[in-house]
């Protein structure tokens, strides 16, 4: 399993690092930037957060937009299912 975060607000790596430092964010997974919106145009509807679970064959198995407490259980179930496929 690979977990990635993609910053989809059109800023570059330097700005992303500065913002993450300012807010104290230090995720344990890679944070990618999408300054030209190529990933965004492919996978998202520009509502954030937008979570996708993509299986090892490249098929999108789960899509969720937004976040509410308790959504973690949905994420866990979708990940477990994708890992089995």
DSSP file (Angstrom, degrees, kcal/mol; ACC not computed):
  #  RESIDUE AA STRUCTURE BP1 BP2  ACC     N-H-->O    O-->H-N    N-H-->O    O-->H-N    TCO  KAPPA ALPHA  PHI   PSI    X-CA   Y-CA   Z-CA
    1    1 A X              0   0    0      0, 0.0     2,-0.4     0, 0.0    54,-0.1   0.000 360.0 360.0 360.0 140.1    0.0    0.0    0.0
    2    2 A X        -     0   0    0      2,-0.0     2,-0.5    27,-0.0    27,-0.1  -0.992 360.0-159.9-124.2 131.4    1.2    3.5   -0.8
    3    3 A X        +     0   0    0     -2,-0.4    27,-0.6     2,-0.0     2,-0.3  -0.955  17.3 173.1-111.6 127.7   -0.3    6.6    0.8
    4    4 A X  E     -a   30   0A   0     -2,-0.5     2,-0.4    25,-0.1    27,-0.2  -0.959  20.9-151.9-130.5 149.3    0.2    9.9   -1.0
    5    5 A X  E     -a   31   0A   0     25,-2.2    27,-3.8    -2,-0.3     2,-0.5  -0.974  10.9-159.9-116.7 137.9   -1.1   13.4   -0.5
    6    6 A X  E     -a   32   0A   0     -2,-0.4     2,-0.6    25,-0.2    27,-0.2  -0.972  12.1-142.3-121.7 120.6   -1.4   15.7   -3.4
    7    7 A X  E     -a   33   0A   0     25,-3.3    27,-1.8    -2,-0.5     3,-0.3  -0.711  20.8-178.6 -80.5 118.9   -1.6   19.5   -2.8
    8    8 A X        +     0   0    0     -2,-0.6    -1,-0.1     1,-0.2    25,-0.1   0.019  52.4  96.7-112.8  26.6   -4.2   20.7   -5.4
    9    9 A X  S    S-     0   0    0      2,-0.1    -1,-0.2     3,-0.1     3,-0.1   0.298  95.9-109.2-101.9  12.8   -4.2   24.4   -4.8
   10   10 A X  S    S+     0   0    0     24,-0.4     2,-0.2    -3,-0.3    25,-0.1   0.564  74.6 128.9  80.8   8.7   -1.7   25.3   -7.5
   11   11 A X        -     0   0    0      1,-0.1    -1,-0.3     2,-0.0    23,-0.2  -0.601  54.5-115.3 -95.2 161.0    1.2   26.3   -5.3
   12   12 A X     >  -     0   0    0     -2,-0.2     4,-2.2    -3,-0.1     5,-0.1  -0.161  34.2 -90.3 -85.7-177.9    4.7   25.0   -5.7
   13   13 A X  H  > S+     0   0    0      1,-0.2     4,-2.7     2,-0.2     5,-0.2   0.876 121.8  54.0 -62.9 -41.6    6.9   22.9   -3.4
   14   14 A X  H  > S+     0   0    0      1,-0.2     4,-2.2     2,-0.2    -1,-0.2   0.928 111.4  44.6 -62.4 -45.1    8.4   25.8   -1.5
   15   15 A X  H  > S+     0   0    0      2,-0.2     4,-2.5     1,-0.2    -1,-0.2   0.896 112.8  52.3 -65.4 -39.9    5.1   27.3   -0.6
   16   16 A X  H  X S+     0   0    0     -4,-2.2     4,-2.6     1,-0.2    -2,-0.2   0.930 110.2  47.9 -62.5 -45.1    3.7   23.9    0.4
   17   17 A X  H  X S+     0   0    0     -4,-2.7     4,-2.3     1,-0.2    -1,-0.2   0.905 111.6  50.5 -62.1 -41.6    6.7   23.3    2.7
   18   18 A X  H  X S+     0   0    0     -4,-2.2     4,-2.4    -5,-0.2    -2,-0.2   0.917 112.1  46.7 -63.2 -43.7    6.3   26.8    4.2
   19   19 A X  H  X S+     0   0    0     -4,-2.5     4,-2.2     2,-0.2     6,-0.2   0.923 111.9  50.4 -64.8 -44.5    2.6   26.3    4.9
   20   20 A X  H  X>S+     0   0    0     -4,-2.6     5,-2.6     1,-0.2     4,-0.7   0.895 112.1  47.9 -62.0 -39.4    3.1   22.8    6.4
   21   21 A X  H ><5S+     0   0    0     -4,-2.3     3,-0.7     3,-0.2    -1,-0.2   0.917 110.1  52.9 -65.1 -43.0    5.8   24.2    8.7
   22   22 A X  H 3<5S+     0   0    0     -4,-2.4    -2,-0.2     1,-0.2    -1,-0.2   0.878 115.6  38.8 -60.7 -40.0    3.6   27.1    9.7
   23   23 A X  H 3<5S-     0   0    0     -4,-2.2    -1,-0.2    -5,-0.1    -2,-0.2   0.456 112.9-115.6 -93.2  -0.5    0.7   24.8   10.7
   24   24 A X  T <<5 +     0   0    0     -4,-0.7     2,-0.5    -3,-0.7    -3,-0.2   0.771  58.2 157.6  76.0  25.9    2.9   22.1   12.2
   25   25 A X      < +     0   0    0     -5,-2.6    -1,-0.2    -6,-0.2    -2,-0.1  -0.718  10.5 160.9 -88.1 129.7    2.0   19.4    9.7
   26   26 A X        -     0   0    0     -2,-0.5    -1,-0.1    -5,-0.0    -5,-0.0  -0.494  18.4-169.9-145.0  71.2    4.6   16.6    9.3
   27   27 A X        -     0   0    0      1,-0.1     4,-0.1     2,-0.1    -2,-0.0  -0.198  26.5-132.4 -63.9 155.4    2.9   13.6    7.7
   28   28 A X  S    S+     0   0    0      2,-0.1     2,-0.3     0, 0.0    -1,-0.1   0.275  86.9  67.1 -90.8  10.5    4.7   10.3    7.5
   29   29 A X  S    S-     0   0    0    -27,-0.1   -25,-0.1     1,-0.0    -2,-0.1  -0.862  98.6 -79.9-126.8 160.6    3.8    9.9    3.8
   30   30 A X  E     -a    4   0A   0    -27,-0.6   -25,-2.2    -2,-0.3     2,-0.6  -0.325  34.3-152.4 -63.7 140.1    4.9   11.8    0.7
   31   31 A X  E     -a    5   0A   0    -27,-0.2     2,-0.3    -4,-0.1   -25,-0.2  -0.966  16.3-166.9-112.9 114.8    3.2   15.1    0.0
   32   32 A X  E     -a    6   0A   0    -27,-3.8   -25,-3.3    -2,-0.6     2,-0.4  -0.676  10.9-137.0-100.1 154.1    3.2   15.9   -3.7
   33   33 A X  E     -a    7   0A   0     -2,-0.3     2,-0.2   -27,-0.2   -25,-0.1  -0.875   9.3-165.5-112.5 148.6    2.4   19.2   -5.4
   34   34 A X    >   +     0   0    0    -27,-1.8     3,-1.6    -2,-0.4   -24,-0.4  -0.580  20.2 162.0-128.8  66.8    0.3   19.7   -8.5
   35   35 A X  T 3  S+     0   0    0      1,-0.3    -1,-0.1    -2,-0.2   -23,-0.1   0.755  79.6  43.9 -65.7 -23.6    1.0   23.2   -9.6
   36   36 A X  T 3  S-     0   0    0     -3,-0.1    -1,-0.3   -25,-0.1   -28,-0.1   0.341 107.5-123.9-102.5   7.8   -0.4   22.7  -13.1
   37   37 A X    <>  +     0   0    0     -3,-1.6     4,-2.7     1,-0.1     5,-0.2   0.657  67.5 134.8  65.4  19.9   -3.5   20.7  -11.9
   38   38 A X  H  > S+     0   0    0      2,-0.2     4,-1.1     1,-0.2     5,-0.1   0.916  76.8  40.7 -67.9 -40.9   -2.7   17.7  -14.0
   39   39 A X  H  > S+     0   0    0      2,-0.2     4,-2.6     1,-0.2     5,-0.4   0.916 115.8  52.3 -69.4 -42.5   -3.5   15.2  -11.2
   40   40 A X  H  > S+     0   0    0      1,-0.2     4,-2.1     2,-0.2    -2,-0.2   0.912 106.9  51.8 -59.0 -44.0   -6.4   17.3  -10.1
   41   41 A X  H  < S+     0   0    0     -4,-2.7    -1,-0.2     1,-0.2    -2,-0.2   0.816 115.4  43.4 -63.7 -29.7   -7.9   17.3  -13.6
   42   42 A X  H  < S+     0   0    0     -4,-1.1    -2,-0.2    -3,-0.3    -1,-0.2   0.894 129.7  15.3 -81.8 -42.4   -7.6   13.5  -13.7
   43   43 A X  H  < S+     0   0    0     -4,-2.6     2,-0.3    -5,-0.1    -3,-0.2   0.580 108.9  59.1-116.8 -11.8   -8.8   12.4  -10.3
   44   44 A X     <  -     0   0    0     -4,-2.1     4,-0.1    -5,-0.4    21,-0.0  -0.785  53.7-144.9-129.1 165.5  -10.7   15.1   -8.4
   45   45 A X        -     0   0    0      2,-0.3     3,-0.1    -2,-0.3    -4,-0.1   0.139  60.4-105.2-108.0  16.1  -13.7   17.4   -8.5
   46   46 A X  S    S+     0   0    0      1,-0.2     2,-0.5    -6,-0.2    -5,-0.0   0.626  85.2 121.4  68.2  17.5  -11.8   20.2   -6.7
   47   47 A X        -     0   0    0     19,-0.0     2,-0.3     2,-0.0    -2,-0.3  -0.951  63.1-109.6-103.9 128.8  -13.6   19.7   -3.4
   48   48 A X  S    S+     0   0    0     -2,-0.5    19,-0.2    17,-0.1     2,-0.1  -0.868  92.2  34.2-118.5 150.8  -11.1   18.9   -0.7
   49   49 A X  S    S+     0   0    0     -2,-0.3    17,-3.5    17,-0.3     2,-0.5   0.580  74.1 174.3 -72.3 150.8  -10.3   16.7    0.9
   50   50 A X  E     -B   65   0B   0     15,-0.2     2,-0.5    -2,-0.1    15,-0.2  -0.977  12.6-161.9-124.6 113.5  -11.0   14.3   -1.9
   51   51 A X  E     -B   64   0B   0     13,-3.4    13,-2.3    -2,-0.5     2,-0.4  -0.846   9.6-179.1-107.2 130.2   -9.9   10.7   -1.0
   52   52 A X  E     -B   63   0B   0     -2,-0.5     2,-0.6    11,-0.2    11,-0.2  -0.973  16.6-157.1-123.9 140.3   -9.4    8.0   -3.6
   53   53 A X  E     -B   62   0B   0      9,-2.1     8,-3.3    -2,-0.4     9,-1.2  -0.981  17.6-173.2-112.5 117.4   -8.4    4.4   -3.0
   54   54 A X  E     -B   60   0B   0     -2,-0.6     6,-0.2     6,-0.3    -2,-0.0  -0.948  16.7-134.7-113.9 124.5   -6.8    3.1   -6.2
   55   55 A X    >   -     0   0    0      4,-2.8     3,-2.4    -2,-0.5    28,-0.1  -0.129  33.8 -91.1 -75.8 176.1   -6.0   -0.6   -6.3
   56   56 A X  T 3  S+     0   0    0     26,-0.4    -1,-0.1     1,-0.3    27,-0.0   0.651 126.5  54.8 -64.3 -15.0   -2.7   -2.1   -7.5
   57   57 A X  T 3  S-     0   0    0      2,-0.1    -1,-0.3     0, 0.0     3,-0.1   0.437 121.6-104.2 -96.0  -0.2   -4.2   -2.4  -11.1
   58   58 A X  S <  S+     0   0    0     -3,-2.4     2,-0.4     1,-0.3    -2,-0.1   0.526  74.0 140.0  92.7   6.7   -5.1    1.3  -11.2
   59   59 A X        -     0   0    0      1,-0.0    -4,-2.8     2,-0.0     2,-0.6  -0.717  56.1-124.1 -86.4 130.1   -8.8    0.9  -10.7
   60   60 A X  E     +B   54   0B   0     -2,-0.4    -6,-0.3    -6,-0.2     3,-0.1  -0.630  34.4 173.6 -73.1 118.3  -10.5    3.5   -8.4
   61   61 A X  E     +     0   0B   0     -8,-3.3     2,-0.3    -2,-0.6    -7,-0.2   0.599  61.6  21.8-103.0 -16.4  -12.2    1.4   -5.7
   62   62 A X  E     -B   53   0B   0     -9,-1.2    -9,-2.1     2,-0.0     2,-0.4  -0.981  56.5-174.6-155.7 138.7  -13.4    4.1   -3.4
   63   63 A X  E     +B   52   0B   0     -2,-0.3     2,-0.3   -11,-0.2   -11,-0.2  -0.999   9.4 169.2-135.9 132.4  -14.1    7.9   -3.6
   64   64 A X  E     -B   51   0B   0    -13,-2.3   -13,-3.4    -2,-0.4     2,-0.4  -0.984  15.2-158.6-144.4 134.3  -15.0   10.2   -0.8
   65   65 A X  E     +B   50   0B   0     -2,-0.3   -15,-0.2   -15,-0.2   -17,-0.1  -0.930  60.8   4.3-114.2 135.9  -15.3   14.0   -0.8
   66   66 A X  S    S-     0   0    0    -17,-3.5     2,-0.3    -2,-0.4   -17,-0.3  -0.318  77.6-103.5  87.8-175.4  -15.1   16.0    2.4
   67   67 A X        +     0   0    0    -19,-0.2     2,-0.3    -2,-0.1    -1,-0.1  -0.952  31.3 172.2-154.9 133.3  -14.4   14.7    5.9
   68   68 A X    >   -     0   0    0     -2,-0.3     3,-2.3     0, 0.0     4,-0.2  -0.973  49.0 -87.6-132.7 148.9  -16.5   14.0    9.0
   69   69 A X  T 3  S+     0   0    0     -2,-0.3    -2,-0.0     1,-0.3     0, 0.0  -0.328 117.7  35.2 -54.1 136.5  -15.5   12.3   12.2
   70   70 A X  T >> S+     0   0    0     -3,-0.0     3,-1.3     3,-0.0     4,-0.6   0.168  82.2 108.8 100.9 -16.6  -16.0    8.6   11.8
   71   71 A X  H <>  +     0   0    0     -3,-2.3     4,-2.2     1,-0.3     3,-0.4   0.751  61.9  78.1 -63.1 -22.4  -15.0    8.6    8.1
   72   72 A X  H 3> S+     0   0    0      1,-0.2     4,-2.7    -4,-0.2    -1,-0.3   0.859  87.9  56.4 -55.5 -36.7  -11.8    6.8    9.1
   73   73 A X  H <> S+     0   0    0     -3,-1.3     4,-2.3     2,-0.2    -1,-0.2   0.892 106.1  49.8 -64.2 -39.6  -13.8    3.6    9.4
   74   74 A X  H  X S+     0   0    0     -4,-0.6     4,-2.5    -3,-0.4    -1,-0.2   0.925 111.3  49.7 -62.1 -44.4  -15.0    3.9    5.8
   75   75 A X  H  X S+     0   0    0     -4,-2.2     4,-2.7     1,-0.2    -2,-0.2   0.925 110.3  50.2 -59.9 -45.8  -11.3    4.5    4.7
   76   76 A X  H  X S+     0   0    0     -4,-2.7     4,-2.5     1,-0.2    -1,-0.2   0.913 111.8  47.4 -60.8 -43.9  -10.1    1.5    6.6
   77   77 A X  H  X S+     0   0    0     -4,-2.3     4,-2.3     2,-0.2    -1,-0.2   0.907 112.7  48.8 -64.4 -42.0  -12.8   -0.7    5.0
   78   78 A X  H  X S+     0   0    0     -4,-2.5     4,-2.4     2,-0.2    -2,-0.2   0.901 112.4  48.5 -66.3 -39.9  -12.0    0.6    1.5
   79   79 A X  H  X S+     0   0    0     -4,-2.7     4,-2.4     2,-0.2    -2,-0.2   0.928 111.0  49.9 -64.5 -44.8   -8.3    0.0    2.0
   80   80 A X  H  X S+     0   0    0     -4,-2.5     4,-1.2     1,-0.2    -2,-0.2   0.913 112.4  47.8 -60.7 -42.8   -8.8   -3.5    3.3
   81   81 A X  H  X S+     0   0    0     -4,-2.3     4,-0.9     1,-0.2     3,-0.3   0.919 112.0  48.9 -65.0 -43.8  -11.0   -4.3    0.4
   82   82 A X  H >< S+     0   0    0     -4,-2.4     3,-0.5     1,-0.2   -26,-0.4   0.869 107.9  54.8 -65.0 -36.2   -8.5   -2.9   -2.2
   83   83 A X  H 3< S+     0   0    0     -4,-2.4    -1,-0.2     1,-0.2    -2,-0.2   0.801 106.9  51.8 -68.3 -26.8   -5.7   -4.8   -0.6
   84   84 A X  H 3<        0   0    0     -4,-1.2    -1,-0.2    -3,-0.3    -2,-0.2   0.689 360.0 360.0 -79.8 -19.2   -7.6   -8.0   -1.1
   85   85 A X    <<        0   0    0     -4,-0.9    -1,-0.2    -3,-0.5    -2,-0.2   0.486 360.0 360.0 -86.0 360.0   -8.3   -7.4   -4.8
